[in-house]
Amino acid sequence: MQTATPLAASVPLCAPGHKPQFVTHQGAPAGHQLGKPCPSLFHIECHACGKATVPTPNRAMVELRWTREDTAALRIPISHLQRYRRQVLAQLQRDAELATALEASLRAEHSRVLPMTTTRSRTNGRTAHAG
């Protein structure tokens, strides 16, 4: 589902008379793997120019991509939005898988470096864990 809203007055227009819109896309594109993360993606598009920003899950990045001159490479033809949306979601999925693998690796490394030891205190009989 896509929801479009007019840009804030503080955001510059692409050309006089054009009406670019801030677009929120919710839901997975066709072919997205079930059960995999699918956050909302945002972009700005202008049908008069036929241009849009590359979708991103970060709302602040959308405005930067639209307004900054050095981000022209992140403005694409509107007809390419679906392809870029699939690419962004695939990259987010790879990043999530890498983060999960790194976290598991760090946990395993931590458990090898700091083995848990159990001791009994003579005074109160409590068990203390030291690492």
Secondary structure by P-SEA (a helix, b strand, c coil): cbbbbccccccccccccbbbbbbbbccccccccccccccbbbbcccccccccccccccaaaaaaaacccccccccccccaaaaaaaaaaaaaaaaaaaaaaaaaaaaaaaaaabbbbbbbbcccbbbbbcc
